[in-house]
Amino acid sequence: MKKSLLFLFMLLVNFSFAQSINNYKAVIVPLKFDFLKVENQYRMNTLTKYNFEKAGFVAFYKKAELPQEYYNRCDLLFADVVKENGFLTTKLVVVLKDCNDKIIFQSVMGSSREKEYQVAYAEALNKAFVSILNLKYKYNGTKAIAQDQVVEPASKDRVMIQKNTNEVVTTMSQSIGADLLYAQATSTGFQLIDSSPKVVMKLLKTSQKNSFIAIKGDIQGSLILKENQWYFEYYKSDVLVSEKINVKF
């Protein structure tokens, strides 16, 4: 039963992403990725463009002269490949952004334990592209409407504060950021990234599936699911603080 529900959930997620991706005419591939030293090192950019074309996309290199029908930047997706830290393992993620630098889709993490760089990068990249191939991209003719990310005004959520000295629980109002964080699986749990993409928080699995040990910079606490909402809870000056966190797993 659980496997069936998970399978259905993954189908719905893929369908949702595919509908968004299908609004874009083509994808632009850079000539160099930040984790490499020179353009098209290990033929990574060539392989990336090839994989997008294999997945059904029209793909161009960044400095290529585009046909007139692709002049509108906001009809295009902009690809990047990001290398994640890994001990003795090469880990790559493919990211697609719109013309306003907002993440539209992020692939699963592809990994390889091969020692030779060219082999390892190629294997990890091909594994990351599996989730893009599964989208079954096909341009639907709908004009993509790219706009600055809309962030609703931060509401004054109730934050619980407990003083250890007398165990009196009081409440106060505190503005909580509304930015959506994306969960990316790691060997020990997840890491939460923003739209940069930058790692904001690291999560370590516990025996409870709805509770994680959470590390945000120098702060260590817990990420807990309560009433379908995630909260980052930690102590500050002997006071328990609870912050609402918007997470997409």
Backbone bond lengths (Angstrom), bond angles and torsions (degrees), N, CA, C in turn:
res aa  C-N    CA-C-N  psi(-1)  N-CA   C-N-CA  omega(-1)  CA-C   N-CA-C  phi
1 M - - - 1.461 - - 1.530 110.96 -
2 K 1.340 114.98 -46.77 1.468 119.72 -179.53 1.522 110.35 -63.30
3 K 1.353 116.66 -40.48 1.459 120.27 179.77 1.522 110.78 -64.47
4 S 1.331 116.54 -37.77 1.465 120.75 179.25 1.523 111.04 -65.39
5 L 1.340 115.56 -42.86 1.465 119.85 178.81 1.518 111.22 -65.24
6 L 1.343 116.61 -40.28 1.457 120.26 178.91 1.519 110.61 -64.45
7 F 1.333 115.68 -41.97 1.469 120.17 178.90 1.517 110.53 -62.18
8 L 1.340 116.87 -43.28 1.457 121.41 178.68 1.515 111.03 -63.46
9 F 1.339 115.95 -41.57 1.462 120.54 178.41 1.520 111.11 -60.47
10 M 1.350 116.81 -44.83 1.463 120.89 -179.37 1.523 110.80 -64.50
11 L 1.346 116.92 -36.81 1.458 119.86 177.08 1.521 111.16 -62.91
12 L 1.341 116.00 -42.50 1.460 120.62 -179.78 1.518 111.25 -66.05
13 V 1.338 116.56 -40.48 1.466 120.81 178.78 1.523 110.27 -63.54
14 N 1.339 116.13 -47.75 1.461 120.07 179.73 1.526 111.31 -61.86
15 F 1.340 116.89 -39.66 1.456 120.66 179.17 1.525 110.55 -63.02
16 S 1.326 116.19 -42.87 1.464 120.91 -179.72 1.518 111.34 -62.33
17 F 1.336 116.61 -46.95 1.458 120.15 179.09 1.526 110.74 -64.26
18 A 1.336 116.89 -41.14 1.456 120.86 -177.92 1.520 110.91 -61.38
19 Q 1.348 116.59 -40.71 1.459 119.51 179.16 1.525 110.92 -60.60
20 S 1.325 117.19 -38.55 1.459 121.12 178.80 1.524 111.24 -71.23
21 I 1.326 116.83 -45.85 1.462 121.88 -178.74 1.525 110.89 -62.21
22 N 1.320 116.89 -36.66 1.465 121.46 -175.99 1.528 113.31 -66.64
23 N 1.335 117.19 -10.60 1.465 121.04 178.45 1.528 112.58 -79.06
24 Y 1.317 117.68 -9.15 1.463 121.22 -174.10 1.521 111.03 -106.44
25 K 1.343 115.20 137.72 1.464 121.30 -173.61 1.517 114.03 -74.35
26 A 1.319 116.76 -36.17 1.458 119.94 -172.27 1.519 110.13 -158.35
27 V 1.321 115.77 172.30 1.463 121.47 178.42 1.520 109.44 -126.63
28 I 1.329 115.46 139.82 1.459 122.50 179.52 1.521 108.84 -102.43
29 V 1.318 116.40 127.13 1.469 122.35 -178.87 1.530 109.05 -107.94
30 P 1.321 118.54 126.41 1.472 120.05 179.25 1.524 111.23 -68.05
31 L 1.321 115.28 163.83 1.466 120.45 178.81 1.522 111.59 -85.19
32 K 1.355 116.04 -16.06 1.465 120.34 -178.60 1.523 109.00 -149.08
33 F 1.326 115.70 137.72 1.460 121.38 174.21 1.528 109.26 -97.14
34 D 1.323 116.56 149.54 1.468 121.04 -173.06 1.523 113.59 -60.73
35 F 1.337 118.58 -29.84 1.467 119.89 -176.50 1.530 112.70 -82.61
36 L 1.330 116.76 -2.11 1.465 121.25 177.86 1.518 110.47 -110.53
37 K 1.313 116.62 159.55 1.466 121.15 -172.46 1.520 113.55 -89.06
38 V 1.326 117.85 -32.99 1.463 120.51 -176.74 1.524 109.86 -132.17
39 E 1.333 115.39 167.45 1.454 120.30 179.67 1.530 111.42 -62.21
40 N 1.316 114.76 135.49 1.469 123.30 175.64 1.530 113.09 53.38
41 Q 1.329 116.11 33.13 1.467 119.57 178.03 1.526 109.85 -62.34
42 Y 1.311 115.59 137.11 1.473 123.51 -176.32 1.540 111.49 58.98
43 R 1.352 115.54 19.22 1.472 122.65 -179.93 1.538 111.33 58.54
44 M 1.323 115.72 29.78 1.461 120.32 -177.26 1.526 112.72 -67.76
45 N 1.327 116.85 -37.41 1.461 119.57 -178.55 1.531 110.73 -73.15
46 T 1.336 115.53 -36.01 1.464 119.70 174.92 1.526 110.37 -63.12
47 L 1.334 116.25 -44.08 1.462 120.86 -179.37 1.529 111.14 -66.06
48 T 1.326 116.41 -36.48 1.467 120.35 178.04 1.526 110.96 -63.80
49 K 1.335 115.77 -47.48 1.475 120.02 178.81 1.534 110.25 -61.77
50 Y 1.316 116.47 -42.06 1.465 120.64 178.85 1.539 111.36 -60.62
51 N 1.324 116.43 -42.97 1.464 120.47 -179.28 1.525 112.00 -65.90
52 F 1.340 116.60 -37.24 1.464 118.70 176.91 1.525 110.55 -65.46
53 E 1.320 116.55 -41.99 1.466 119.76 178.64 1.527 110.42 -65.73
54 K 1.323 116.92 -36.61 1.464 121.32 176.24 1.526 110.33 -62.57
55 A 1.330 116.60 -33.02 1.468 121.72 -179.79 1.526 112.34 -82.74
56 G 1.342 117.46 1.60 1.451 120.85 175.46 1.517 115.94 101.91
57 F 1.336 117.61 -1.38 1.461 121.40 -178.65 1.532 111.26 -80.49
58 V 1.327 115.38 152.36 1.458 120.96 161.67 1.518 105.87 -85.71
59 A 1.315 118.06 124.77 1.465 120.74 -173.94 1.528 110.64 -125.69
60 F 1.330 115.43 139.33 1.462 122.42 177.65 1.519 108.83 -129.98
61 Y 1.328 115.72 150.58 1.461 119.27 170.15 1.530 108.52 -75.85
62 K 1.303 116.35 156.41 1.462 121.99 -172.11 1.526 113.54 -57.05
63 K 1.327 118.25 -41.05 1.459 120.63 -175.26 1.526 113.22 -95.03
64 A 1.322 117.02 8.86 1.464 120.32 -179.24 1.531 110.35 -72.12
65 E 1.324 116.46 150.26 1.466 121.24 175.52 1.526 107.46 -80.21
66 L 1.317 116.22 118.97 1.453 120.98 -173.76 1.528 111.80 -88.23
67 P 1.324 117.92 146.14 1.469 120.76 170.93 1.526 109.10 -60.68
68 Q 1.316 116.70 154.85 1.466 122.06 -174.62 1.529 112.49 -56.69
69 E 1.333 117.84 -33.54 1.467 119.98 -177.30 1.531 112.80 -67.18
70 Y 1.344 117.11 -10.46 1.466 120.90 -179.79 1.535 111.74 -111.49
71 Y 1.331 117.55 17.29 1.461 120.74 -176.70 1.527 112.61 -68.70
72 N 1.309 117.75 -30.15 1.464 120.51 -178.90 1.527 109.46 -75.29
73 R 1.321 116.88 109.34 1.458 121.30 -176.82 1.526 112.66 -58.96
74 C 1.306 116.34 -30.53 1.458 119.06 -175.92 1.527 112.59 -80.31
75 D 1.333 116.80 0.33 1.459 120.92 169.66 1.531 111.00 -91.82
76 L 1.346 115.97 -0.87 1.457 120.96 -173.00 1.521 111.75 -114.56
77 L 1.320 115.02 155.59 1.461 122.64 170.47 1.523 108.35 -105.18
78 F 1.325 116.12 150.12 1.468 121.20 -178.99 1.523 108.49 -120.47
79 A 1.331 114.31 119.27 1.462 120.50 -172.90 1.527 112.06 -90.89
80 D 1.315 113.92 151.98 1.465 121.09 171.81 1.524 107.29 -149.18
81 V 1.321 115.18 152.71 1.461 120.77 173.55 1.515 106.99 -119.81
82 V 1.313 116.66 125.75 1.465 122.51 -175.44 1.521 109.32 -112.90
83 K 1.316 115.32 132.78 1.467 120.29 177.90 1.522 109.63 -94.83
84 E 1.325 116.06 129.39 1.463 121.95 177.81 1.521 109.50 -98.89
85 N 1.326 115.41 152.10 1.463 119.69 178.12 1.518 110.42 -67.69
86 G 1.316 116.17 139.03 1.462 120.66 178.65 1.512 110.46 -161.99
87 F 1.317 117.23 130.85 1.463 121.97 -179.47 1.522 109.33 -78.01
88 L 1.314 116.09 115.92 1.462 123.28 -179.89 1.525 112.90 61.23
89 T 1.328 116.62 15.75 1.456 120.96 179.67 1.528 109.42 -135.36
90 T 1.312 116.27 134.21 1.460 121.94 174.73 1.521 108.42 -91.23
91 K 1.340 116.65 124.45 1.458 121.32 -176.86 1.530 109.32 -126.44
92 L 1.328 115.83 125.39 1.463 121.06 -178.82 1.522 111.29 -129.23
93 V 1.331 115.25 145.46 1.459 122.27 176.98 1.528 107.98 -130.13
94 V 1.315 117.02 135.39 1.464 122.00 176.40 1.528 108.82 -96.31
95 V 1.324 116.18 129.07 1.463 121.86 -178.04 1.523 109.68 -119.60
96 L 1.320 116.69 135.76 1.460 122.65 175.44 1.520 109.00 -116.43
97 K 1.344 116.43 126.34 1.456 121.66 -179.47 1.518 110.11 -121.49
98 D 1.350 115.77 160.22 1.458 119.71 176.57 1.522 109.90 -92.40
99 C 1.326 116.81 -171.23 1.467 120.79 -175.59 1.520 113.03 -69.82
100 N 1.327 117.19 -12.97 1.467 121.05 176.69 1.521 112.23 -101.79
101 D 1.328 115.71 15.08 1.462 122.54 175.93 1.527 112.57 67.87
102 K 1.310 116.95 26.85 1.458 121.88 176.99 1.523 109.11 -98.60
103 I 1.323 116.31 138.18 1.463 120.97 -178.33 1.530 110.29 -70.03
104 I 1.335 115.31 125.33 1.463 121.91 176.08 1.523 110.17 -98.24
105 F 1.320 116.01 -37.09 1.461 120.47 179.92 1.528 109.70 -153.94
106 Q 1.319 114.89 144.89 1.463 121.10 175.56 1.522 108.51 -132.44
107 S 1.313 116.82 128.94 1.458 121.10 -175.49 1.525 112.01 -73.83
108 V 1.314 115.04 171.06 1.461 119.54 168.83 1.525 107.65 -67.24
109 M 1.309 116.73 162.82 1.453 120.39 178.46 1.531 109.97 -81.00
110 G 1.310 116.51 123.90 1.450 121.38 174.50 1.512 109.51 -94.92
111 S 1.319 117.85 138.94 1.463 120.41 -176.34 1.517 111.66 -134.95
112 S 1.324 115.03 159.20 1.465 121.46 177.87 1.519 108.96 -153.05
113 R 1.323 116.11 143.51 1.460 121.41 176.23 1.532 111.72 -105.67
114 E 1.321 116.82 9.83 1.462 120.74 176.96 1.531 109.66 -63.74
115 K 1.315 116.49 145.03 1.465 120.65 -177.21 1.526 112.63 -85.46
116 E 1.325 117.08 -33.20 1.461 120.60 -179.59 1.522 109.39 -76.02
117 Y 1.341 116.48 126.81 1.457 121.37 -173.52 1.526 113.02 -55.27
118 Q 1.315 117.21 -50.30 1.464 119.15 -175.13 1.522 111.62 -61.02
119 V 1.319 117.31 -40.80 1.470 121.42 179.18 1.526 110.25 -68.55
120 A 1.337 116.05 -44.17 1.464 120.58 -177.33 1.529 111.60 -64.74
121 Y 1.343 116.64 -45.84 1.458 120.02 -179.80 1.531 111.29 -63.03
122 A 1.326 116.59 -42.38 1.461 120.39 -179.29 1.529 110.61 -64.08
123 E 1.324 117.31 -44.26 1.464 121.06 -179.24 1.530 110.97 -64.37
124 A 1.340 116.45 -45.96 1.469 120.12 -179.28 1.527 111.13 -64.30
125 L 1.331 116.79 -40.15 1.463 120.49 -179.71 1.526 111.07 -65.49
126 N 1.319 116.76 -44.47 1.471 120.28 179.74 1.525 111.53 -62.24
127 K 1.335 117.10 -36.70 1.465 120.43 178.08 1.533 110.62 -68.36
128 A 1.335 116.59 -38.06 1.466 120.06 178.70 1.526 110.55 -64.58
129 F 1.330 116.58 -34.29 1.460 120.78 -177.29 1.528 113.19 -73.25
130 V 1.321 117.48 -11.18 1.465 119.61 179.25 1.530 110.56 -57.22
131 S 1.343 116.69 -42.77 1.466 119.75 -178.97 1.522 111.59 -68.93
132 I 1.336 117.88 -27.50 1.462 121.17 176.83 1.529 110.19 -75.32
133 L 1.319 116.48 -39.81 1.468 120.20 175.65 1.527 110.57 -60.86
134 N 1.333 115.99 -36.87 1.465 120.86 -178.83 1.527 113.26 -67.47
135 L 1.339 116.59 -17.13 1.463 119.77 177.81 1.525 111.63 -70.41
136 K 1.349 115.86 -21.69 1.476 121.45 -179.01 1.530 110.08 52.07
137 Y 1.326 114.89 55.07 1.465 121.69 -176.73 1.523 112.57 -57.74
138 K 1.329 114.72 138.58 1.458 121.84 171.42 1.520 107.66 -156.54
139 Y 1.327 116.27 118.19 1.462 120.24 -177.84 1.526 109.88 -58.92
140 N 1.344 115.39 129.90 1.461 119.55 -173.83 1.524 114.08 -100.68
141 G 1.340 116.40 1.95 1.460 119.38 177.88 1.505 114.27 83.21
142 T 1.340 116.96 -2.38 1.463 121.42 178.28 1.512 109.74 -80.83
143 K 1.312 116.74 131.98 1.457 120.30 179.89 1.519 109.86 -71.28
144 A 1.314 115.97 125.01 1.460 119.80 179.02 1.514 109.64 -70.64
145 I 1.328 116.44 134.35 1.463 121.35 177.61 1.512 107.82 -108.94
146 A 1.320 115.15 97.58 1.460 119.41 -179.90 1.512 108.65 -97.83
147 Q 1.293 116.59 132.74 1.452 121.26 -179.78 1.513 109.00 -144.46
148 D 1.321 114.28 165.82 1.462 117.81 178.13 1.505 108.98 -58.87
149 Q 1.310 115.38 143.50 1.458 119.95 -179.01 1.520 110.24 -56.90
150 V 1.303 115.18 129.18 1.461 120.39 179.65 1.512 108.83 -89.22
151 V 1.292 115.81 119.15 1.457 120.85 177.81 1.513 108.41 -116.41
152 E 1.287 115.58 116.69 1.451 118.95 179.36 1.517 109.86 -65.09
153 P 1.337 116.56 147.87 1.459 118.71 178.18 1.518 110.46 -53.74
154 A 1.318 115.56 134.56 1.466 119.26 -178.59 1.515 109.88 -62.54
155 S 1.304 114.37 126.28 1.463 118.22 179.19 1.520 109.57 -80.90
156 K 1.290 115.10 157.48 1.460 119.10 177.82 1.510 108.50 -87.64
157 D 1.335 113.84 89.08 1.459 119.53 -178.21 1.519 109.82 -78.86
158 R 1.300 114.39 156.76 1.451 119.50 179.57 1.509 108.82 -82.58
159 V 1.294 116.08 127.72 1.455 122.41 -179.64 1.516 108.42 -114.21
160 M 1.313 116.79 124.05 1.459 120.32 -177.93 1.516 110.60 -80.41
161 I 1.308 116.07 135.24 1.455 122.68 178.52 1.515 108.00 -128.71
162 Q 1.312 115.90 125.93 1.458 119.10 179.81 1.519 109.08 -122.28
163 K 1.304 116.24 124.60 1.458 121.35 179.08 1.518 108.58 -91.35
164 N 1.333 114.94 124.18 1.458 119.75 -176.47 1.518 112.71 -65.80
165 T 1.330 116.07 -26.21 1.459 119.30 -173.45 1.522 112.82 -64.35
166 N 1.334 116.66 -40.62 1.461 118.28 -177.12 1.529 112.79 -129.91
167 E 1.335 117.20 6.18 1.463 123.96 177.65 1.532 112.57 55.62
168 V 1.339 115.08 26.93 1.462 119.00 176.35 1.520 108.25 -85.22
169 V 1.334 117.21 129.38 1.458 121.14 -179.62 1.521 108.75 -99.36
170 T 1.318 116.49 123.55 1.458 121.42 176.90 1.521 107.35 -122.69
171 T 1.318 117.25 173.71 1.460 121.21 177.80 1.506 109.35 -130.90
172 M 1.340 114.76 155.82 1.457 119.29 174.90 1.523 107.05 -146.72
173 S 1.328 117.95 163.19 1.454 122.29 177.89 1.509 109.17 -94.11
174 Q 1.315 114.77 140.15 1.457 119.58 -179.98 1.516 108.22 -149.90
175 S 1.343 117.64 135.01 1.451 120.57 179.05 1.511 109.23 -77.56
176 I 1.327 115.96 129.62 1.454 121.66 -179.27 1.517 108.45 -112.58
177 G 1.333 117.61 134.56 1.458 121.49 179.79 1.514 111.06 -60.94
178 A 1.330 116.83 142.34 1.461 121.16 -176.86 1.534 112.18 -100.19
179 D 1.331 118.94 5.62 1.462 121.50 -177.48 1.515 110.78 -64.06
180 L 1.317 115.47 136.20 1.453 121.12 179.62 1.524 110.22 -82.11
181 L 1.339 115.94 133.06 1.452 122.14 176.79 1.527 108.42 -108.28
182 Y 1.325 115.59 145.30 1.463 120.93 -177.89 1.524 109.56 -109.27
183 A 1.332 116.65 129.61 1.465 121.69 -179.41 1.523 109.76 -84.14
184 Q 1.315 114.60 129.99 1.466 121.92 -179.83 1.524 107.57 -123.21
185 A 1.320 116.81 123.35 1.463 121.09 -174.54 1.529 111.65 -65.13
186 T 1.344 115.33 141.21 1.462 122.74 173.21 1.520 107.40 -128.69
187 S 1.320 116.27 177.78 1.469 120.00 -178.66 1.516 112.38 -67.88
188 T 1.338 117.71 -22.95 1.469 121.20 -177.66 1.521 113.98 -111.99
189 G 1.328 117.28 -1.24 1.462 120.27 -179.30 1.508 111.20 161.18
190 F 1.348 116.46 -110.50 1.458 121.50 -179.72 1.530 109.34 -146.52
191 Q 1.326 115.30 162.06 1.449 120.52 164.26 1.524 107.03 -125.91
192 L 1.334 115.65 139.34 1.452 121.03 -178.16 1.519 108.90 -98.79
193 I 1.337 116.02 125.21 1.458 120.09 -178.35 1.522 109.85 -117.86
194 D 1.342 115.39 152.42 1.458 119.63 175.74 1.528 108.87 -94.29
195 S 1.311 117.71 -167.50 1.461 121.15 -175.12 1.521 113.33 -79.13
196 S 1.358 118.71 1.31 1.469 120.33 -177.92 1.526 114.80 -62.78
197 P 1.329 125.01 -51.65 1.475 126.00 2.06 1.531 111.23 -92.42
198 K 1.335 116.46 135.34 1.457 122.82 178.16 1.517 108.47 -130.28
199 V 1.337 115.97 141.08 1.466 119.98 179.38 1.525 108.90 -72.79
200 V 1.337 115.88 120.62 1.461 121.69 -178.48 1.525 111.05 -98.98
201 M 1.327 116.10 -37.13 1.458 120.55 -174.87 1.526 109.68 -150.33
202 K 1.327 116.48 145.38 1.456 121.75 175.26 1.523 109.06 -111.00
203 L 1.328 116.31 135.88 1.465 122.08 -178.63 1.523 110.10 -116.40
204 L 1.330 116.09 133.32 1.461 122.11 176.59 1.516 108.85 -111.98
205 K 1.313 116.80 133.60 1.463 121.39 -178.02 1.525 111.52 -63.57
206 T 1.329 115.85 147.74 1.460 122.40 171.82 1.531 107.12 -123.92
207 S 1.313 116.88 -175.47 1.469 120.18 178.80 1.528 111.79 -72.15
208 Q 1.343 117.47 -13.15 1.461 122.28 178.61 1.524 109.29 -103.94
209 K 1.338 117.55 124.71 1.468 120.06 -174.65 1.535 113.02 -67.08
210 N 1.329 117.71 -20.62 1.464 120.99 -179.62 1.522 112.60 -104.87
211 S 1.334 115.20 23.77 1.467 119.91 179.11 1.528 109.40 -145.08
212 F 1.326 116.09 129.74 1.458 121.71 -179.99 1.526 110.73 -128.56
213 I 1.322 116.11 149.74 1.460 120.18 164.63 1.519 105.94 -74.54
214 A 1.324 118.09 126.76 1.462 121.91 -173.67 1.529 110.65 -118.21
215 I 1.331 115.50 134.35 1.469 121.61 178.87 1.513 108.49 -124.31
216 K 1.339 115.86 118.42 1.461 122.14 179.13 1.524 108.48 -125.17
217 G 1.328 116.54 100.56 1.460 120.37 -175.24 1.518 110.19 63.48
218 D 1.335 116.70 -122.14 1.471 122.09 178.34 1.525 112.59 -91.05
219 I 1.336 116.77 0.85 1.461 120.58 -176.67 1.530 110.29 -99.70
220 Q 1.318 116.28 129.83 1.454 120.81 175.25 1.517 109.38 -118.44
221 G 1.319 115.65 132.80 1.453 120.78 179.71 1.511 109.96 -156.10
222 S 1.334 116.05 -141.53 1.459 121.61 -179.61 1.514 109.83 -134.76
223 L 1.338 116.07 146.76 1.455 121.72 170.90 1.522 106.58 -109.20
224 I 1.324 116.45 119.24 1.470 121.78 -171.50 1.521 110.03 -127.35
225 L 1.317 116.14 139.18 1.459 121.49 176.51 1.524 109.31 -92.51
226 K 1.338 115.77 120.72 1.457 121.71 179.30 1.520 108.65 -134.29
227 E 1.322 116.29 119.17 1.463 122.48 178.45 1.530 110.90 54.04
228 N 1.351 115.18 48.42 1.470 123.02 177.68 1.518 113.86 63.17
229 Q 1.322 117.35 23.33 1.457 121.94 177.27 1.526 108.68 -135.21
230 W 1.345 116.22 135.62 1.467 121.00 179.16 1.525 110.62 -87.51
231 Y 1.346 114.69 138.94 1.462 121.05 178.68 1.523 109.57 -129.13
232 F 1.339 115.02 133.63 1.460 121.83 173.45 1.518 107.33 -95.28
233 E 1.336 116.63 114.31 1.456 121.10 -176.82 1.520 110.63 -115.27
234 Y 1.329 115.47 134.52 1.462 121.50 -178.16 1.530 109.07 -156.52
235 Y 1.321 114.98 164.93 1.465 119.77 178.81 1.525 110.63 -98.24
236 K 1.324 115.57 136.85 1.455 122.70 175.80 1.525 107.77 -134.36
237 S 1.315 116.20 114.53 1.471 121.69 -177.21 1.515 110.97 53.88
238 D 1.344 115.70 49.46 1.464 123.01 179.28 1.517 113.20 62.02
239 V 1.312 117.11 22.16 1.460 121.91 178.33 1.530 108.36 -121.39
240 L 1.321 116.66 132.73 1.448 121.36 178.91 1.534 109.95 -82.34
241 V 1.324 115.86 121.17 1.462 121.94 179.77 1.524 109.23 -111.78
242 S 1.322 116.58 138.67 1.462 121.90 179.92 1.521 109.21 -125.52
243 E 1.321 116.96 116.95 1.462 122.32 -178.48 1.529 110.25 -111.88
244 K 1.320 116.45 134.29 1.454 120.25 176.23 1.534 108.96 -75.32
245 I 1.332 115.78 132.32 1.451 120.98 -178.42 1.528 108.70 -123.78
246 N 1.333 116.04 130.55 1.465 120.80 177.66 1.514 109.13 -91.99
247 V 1.339 116.82 111.85 1.470 122.54 -174.48 1.518 110.05 -125.15
248 K 1.328 115.61 137.51 1.474 121.33 173.20 1.520 107.68 -113.66
249 F 1.346 117.09 107.51 1.460 121.75 179.48 1.531 109.30 -87.04
